[in-house]
């Protein structure tokens, strides 16, 4: 436990230093799309403007939010990350705005919320597309009037907080379909930034590998100096359905297993190092648009990945979601999309059978 806390502390220290680092090192990229992202970050960071980050789960929206905060006038204030998708609907409001004593059963004393904690700083509302309509109205008040009320309270509290929001779904489409308030969408999307998937910026993979290795060297007090070229080639072939978050988890596992100063293929899962980890199994139809072929390939990989994931964890969704770096709610949606059922992946001994008559 103590060692784990030390690792977390070391990682946080390194992370804070990284995001305060010189721009040229922080924004190193070979991807034209990421260069465009960083140019937008440079422009908006010094302002007070609300920012909306959009992109798939795991693309690094949290990192971009930290980058904006650490290069703003609020960099010495708190950065408060709220993962809306992991909070039950009944708790999101009290978590964000706090509550007064007696607001509900069990509220024995006043509790400050995340907006209180973020005063003079930045609050990052991740997966904002998951919040309820009622909470959307309260958040709209914060953005319009810069005030909020605690649950069970009537006093208006000034919100001296910059809001950065992130969504892993298209908020414009959700607002058009009536699933997300259009007025809130307009308030949030003053300055939208779309972050590309890792599969769309493969030229950055070698640099990202080195960045993670340097971080792990610091955190784990271990020295790995080089990466086997076969590893780099394999990771550049892999489709990365979980994006940068999946890459970080995969590299950390391999780093821990590695016993030499070179990160070797043997420390990685065999399916990653082989051609099976690529989209080679997908039959490509050159008569189709590239976007359609890419979508088909990604869906094939996602489906196979989910089957392997559920097999590994024997249908336990909480553990599977943790490994995949997604919420259980997101995992449920993916299983529904591909018509997969957790019961099909449980070991035979755990499946209950009705007694025969």
GUKOLMAR-509196 format. One record per residue (C-alpha): x, y, z; residue number from 0. Coordinates in steps of 0.02 Angstrom, whole numbers, always signed. Layout:
// GUKOLMAR-509196
((X, Y, Z), NUM)
...
This chain:
// GUKOLMAR-509196
((+0, +0, +0), 0)
((+140, +121, +50), 1)
((+237, +80, -108), 2)
((+83, +109, -215), 3)
((+55, +278, -134), 4)
((+237, +322, -167), 5)
((+216, +276, -351), 6)
((+58, +381, -364), 7)
((+144, +529, -280), 8)
((+295, +513, -394), 9)
((+183, +501, -548), 10)
((+86, +656, -497), 11)
((+247, +754, -467), 12)
((+315, +704, -636), 13)
((+149, +741, -720), 14)
((+138, +916, -644), 15)
((+315, +951, -701), 16)
((+277, +886, -875), 17)
((+126, +997, -902), 18)
((+221, +1150, -838), 19)
((+366, +1110, -954), 20)
((+426, +1211, -1101), 21)
((+301, +1219, -1243), 22)
((+420, +1148, -1372), 23)
((+446, +986, -1276), 24)
((+267, +972, -1215), 25)
((+189, +985, -1386), 26)
((+311, +877, -1483), 27)
((+215, +793, -1623), 28)
((+236, +737, -1803), 29)
((+49, +736, -1835), 30)
((-27, +883, -1932), 31)
((-193, +857, -1842), 32)
((-110, +863, -1671), 33)
((-10, +1017, -1720), 34)
((-177, +1099, -1758), 35)
((-242, +1046, -1587), 36)
((-91, +1120, -1499), 37)
((-104, +1283, -1596), 38)
((-283, +1299, -1534), 39)
((-224, +1260, -1356), 40)
((-93, +1397, -1368), 41)
((-225, +1521, -1423), 42)
((-358, +1480, -1294), 43)
((-252, +1439, -1140), 44)
((-218, +1620, -1085), 45)
((-402, +1668, -1098), 46)
((-551, +1636, -983), 47)
((-651, +1553, -1122), 48)
((-746, +1391, -1093), 49)
((-671, +1248, -1195), 50)
((-756, +1090, -1261), 51)
((-641, +943, -1297), 52)
((-713, +806, -1407), 53)
((-642, +638, -1457), 54)
((-652, +451, -1424), 55)
((-621, +378, -1252), 56)
((-436, +370, -1212), 57)
((-372, +498, -1339), 58)
((-299, +610, -1203), 59)
((-434, +740, -1172), 60)
((-381, +750, -989), 61)
((-202, +787, -1041), 62)
((-257, +928, -1155), 63)
((-364, +999, -1015), 64)
((-212, +999, -899), 65)
((-108, +1080, -1034), 66)
((-234, +1221, -1051), 67)
((-241, +1245, -862), 68)
((-53, +1244, -835), 69)
((-27, +1377, -968), 70)
((-167, +1492, -909), 71)
((-170, +1632, -781), 72)
((-250, +1505, -662), 73)
((-103, +1384, -666), 74)
((-65, +1412, -480), 75)
((-247, +1374, -436), 76)
((-325, +1200, -420), 77)
((-361, +1086, -567), 78)
((-514, +981, -521), 79)
((-555, +831, -632), 80)
((-734, +766, -619), 81)
((-771, +605, -715), 82)
((-959, +627, -736), 83)
((-980, +456, -817), 84)
((-924, +363, -661), 85)
((-1044, +451, -542), 86)
((-1222, +387, -514), 87)
((-1355, +511, -572), 88)
((-1414, +532, -391), 89)
((-1242, +589, -334), 90)
((-1179, +700, -475), 91)
((-1268, +859, -416), 92)
((-1209, +848, -235), 93)
((-1035, +800, -294), 94)
((-1023, +952, -407), 95)
((-1109, +1083, -300), 96)
((-1101, +1012, -124), 97)
((-1247, +1009, -2), 98)
((-1308, +1094, +156), 99)
((-1339, +1009, +322), 100)
((-1510, +925, +321), 101)
((-1525, +931, +131), 102)
((-1570, +746, +131), 103)
((-1566, +596, +246), 104)
((-1388, +571, +307), 105)
((-1331, +749, +270), 106)
((-1272, +783, +447), 107)
((-1158, +928, +401), 108)
((-1120, +1041, +255), 109)
((-1012, +966, +118), 110)
((-917, +1069, -9), 111)
((-930, +1018, -191), 112)
((-806, +1013, -334), 113)
((-849, +1190, -389), 114)
((-800, +1249, -214), 115)
((-635, +1154, -229), 116)
((-601, +1230, -401), 117)
((-619, +1413, -349), 118)
((-483, +1522, -429), 119)
((-438, +1373, -538), 120)
((-508, +1257, -672), 121)
((-639, +1120, -665), 122)
((-631, +984, -798), 123)
((-800, +901, -827), 124)
((-759, +738, -916), 125)
((-895, +641, -1011), 126)
((-1016, +785, -989), 127)
((-1132, +701, -1115), 128)
((-1183, +578, -977), 129)
((-1262, +704, -856), 130)
((-1450, +716, -832), 131)
((-1561, +852, -905), 132)
((-1595, +923, -731), 133)
((-1409, +941, -699), 134)
((-1383, +1018, -871), 135)
((-1499, +1160, -816), 136)
((-1396, +1192, -659), 137)
((-1234, +1189, -756), 138)
((-1307, +1313, -880), 139)
((-1337, +1433, -735), 140)
((-1155, +1420, -685), 141)
((-1096, +1460, -861), 142)
((-1220, +1602, -886), 143)
((-1222, +1687, -716), 144)
((-1062, +1619, -635), 145)
((-1158, +1567, -479), 146)
((-1223, +1404, -403), 147)
((-1321, +1342, -253), 148)
((-1280, +1193, -146), 149)
((-1410, +1054, -135), 150)
((-1535, +1106, -2), 151)
((-1469, +1286, +0), 152)
((-1539, +1450, -62), 153)
((-1383, +1559, -53), 154)
((-1301, +1596, -221), 155)
((-1114, +1564, -220), 156)
((-999, +1649, -345), 157)
((-910, +1526, -459), 158)
((-738, +1596, -499), 159)
((-699, +1442, -600), 160)
((-647, +1409, -779), 161)
((-743, +1265, -857), 162)
((-666, +1141, -977), 163)
((-785, +1005, -1033), 164)
((-755, +844, -1128), 165)
((-870, +726, -1221), 166)
((-842, +558, -1304), 167)
((-1001, +580, -1406), 168)
((-1049, +713, -1533), 169)
((-1137, +846, -1428), 170)
((-1200, +937, -1582), 171)
((-1292, +780, -1639), 172)
((-1356, +745, -1463), 173)
((-1423, +923, -1450), 174)
((-1507, +908, -1620), 175)
((-1588, +744, -1565), 176)
((-1648, +823, -1402), 177)
((-1536, +715, -1291), 178)
((-1430, +864, -1235), 179)
((-1488, +1042, -1204), 180)
((-1449, +1149, -1355), 181)
((-1423, +1307, -1252), 182)
((-1296, +1217, -1143), 183)
((-1208, +1149, -1297), 184)
((-1189, +1325, -1365), 185)
((-1119, +1384, -1198), 186)
((-994, +1242, -1191), 187)
((-938, +1247, -1372), 188)
((-874, +1426, -1375), 189)
((-704, +1352, -1417), 190)
((-716, +1169, -1474), 191)
((-562, +1062, -1499), 192)
((-574, +892, -1585), 193)
((-437, +770, -1531), 194)
((-394, +634, -1658), 195)
((-387, +449, -1618), 196)
((-216, +371, -1597), 197)
((-246, +269, -1756), 198)
((-255, +434, -1850), 199)
((-87, +496, -1784), 200)
((+23, +342, -1798), 201)
((+175, +450, -1837), 202)
((+175, +500, -1653), 203)
((+182, +322, -1585), 204)
((+375, +311, -1572), 205)
((+382, +474, -1475), 206)
((+238, +422, -1362), 207)
((+325, +257, -1323), 208)
((+483, +349, -1270), 209)
((+383, +473, -1165), 210)
((+297, +333, -1069), 211)
((+461, +238, -1044), 212)
((+543, +395, -972), 213)
((+397, +416, -853), 214)
((+403, +234, -797), 215)
((+591, +247, -769), 216)
((+556, +388, -647), 217)
((+407, +309, -560), 218)
((+476, +132, -541), 219)
((+660, +178, -512), 220)
((+712, +64, -654), 221)
((+810, +94, -812), 222)
((+753, +41, -985), 223)
((+855, +133, -1115), 224)
((+796, +67, -1282), 225)
((+646, -14, -1365), 226)
((+664, -160, -1484), 227)
((+621, -103, -1663), 228)
((+500, -251, -1678), 229)
((+401, -178, -1533), 230)
((+389, -7, -1616), 231)
((+335, -85, -1781), 232)
((+204, -193, -1697), 233)
((+133, -48, -1598), 234)
((+123, +56, -1757), 235)
((+22, -85, -1840), 236)
((-98, -109, -1695), 237)
((-268, -21, -1717), 238)
((-278, +49, -1538), 239)
((-466, +44, -1504), 240)
((-428, +110, -1328), 241)
((-313, +247, -1394), 242)
((-173, +322, -1286), 243)
((-247, +254, -1125), 244)
((-235, +77, -1193), 245)
((-56, +110, -1249), 246)
((-6, +173, -1077), 247)
((-81, +19, -991), 248)
((+0, -100, -1115), 249)
((+172, -18, -1099), 250)
((+164, -13, -909), 251)
((+127, -200, -904), 252)
((+270, -238, -1025), 253)
((+387, -122, -928), 254)
((+353, -215, -765), 255)
((+382, -384, -847), 256)
((+543, -332, -936), 257)
((+702, -393, -848), 258)
((+831, -312, -963), 259)
((+872, -133, -1013), 260)
((+785, -159, -1181), 261)
((+596, -170, -1198), 262)
((+579, -332, -1295), 263)
((+434, -416, -1389), 264)
((+429, -557, -1260), 265)
((+360, -435, -1130), 266)
((+205, -401, -1236), 267)
((+51, -508, -1269), 268)
((+81, -621, -1419), 269)
((-71, -557, -1512), 270)
((-1, -379, -1506), 271)
((+167, -432, -1579), 272)
((+90, -540, -1716), 273)
((-6, -487, -1869), 274)
((-162, -546, -1778), 275)
((-154, -383, -1681), 276)
((-180, -284, -1840), 277)
((-332, -264, -1950), 278)
((-262, -390, -2074), 279)
((-406, -510, -2044), 280)
((-531, -385, -2111), 281)
((-573, -407, -2295), 282)
((-541, -239, -2378), 283)
((-656, -178, -2516), 284)
((-566, -45, -2617), 285)
((-730, +7, -2698), 286)
((-787, +82, -2532), 287)
((-738, +252, -2462), 288)
((-590, +251, -2342), 289)
((-700, +310, -2198), 290)
((-815, +159, -2222), 291)
((-671, +35, -2229), 292)
((-592, +113, -2074), 293)
((-758, +100, -1982), 294)
((-779, -83, -2031), 295)
((-601, -124, -1976), 296)
((-622, -36, -1810), 297)
((-786, -124, -1775), 298)
((-706, -292, -1814), 299)
((-562, -255, -1695), 300)
((-678, -189, -1560), 301)
((-787, -344, -1569), 302)
((-638, -463, -1558), 303)
((-560, -361, -1419), 304)
((-720, -366, -1315), 305)
((-733, -555, -1335), 306)
((-552, -577, -1277), 307)
((-580, -453, -1135), 308)
((-735, -540, -1069), 309)
((-651, -710, -1086), 310)
((-502, -647, -986), 311)
((-613, -581, -846), 312)
((-743, -722, -857), 313)
((-885, -600, -889), 314)
((-846, -487, -740), 315)
((-892, -316, -809), 316)
((-813, -210, -672), 317)
((-643, -289, -697), 318)
((-661, -288, -886), 319)
((-705, -103, -886), 320)
((-554, -65, -777), 321)
((-436, -156, -895), 322)
((-513, -73, -1048), 323)
((-502, +100, -969), 324)
((-688, +134, -991), 325)
((-836, +150, -874), 326)
((-954, +4, -846), 327)
((-1089, +109, -929), 328)
((-983, +127, -1086), 329)
((-943, -59, -1083), 330)
((-1129, -101, -1073), 331)
((-1159, +6, -1228), 332)
((-1020, -82, -1323), 333)
((-1087, -254, -1276), 334)
((-1260, -203, -1336), 335)
((-1186, -136, -1498), 336)
((-1102, -303, -1537), 337)
((-1240, -413, -1461), 338)
((-1123, -486, -1330), 339)
((-1183, -552, -1162), 340)
((-1076, -569, -1006), 341)
((-1161, -734, -961), 342)
((-1084, -815, -1116), 343)
((-910, -785, -1046), 344)
((-935, -849, -869), 345)
((-854, -1018, -826), 346)
((-975, -1165, -838), 347)
((-971, -1197, -650), 348)
((-1043, -1024, -615), 349)
((-1191, -1043, -733), 350)
((-1346, -1098, -642), 351)
((-1454, -1229, -725), 352)
((-1634, -1264, -686), 353)
((-1660, -1438, -613), 354)
((-1730, -1558, -739), 355)
((-1910, -1610, -711), 356)
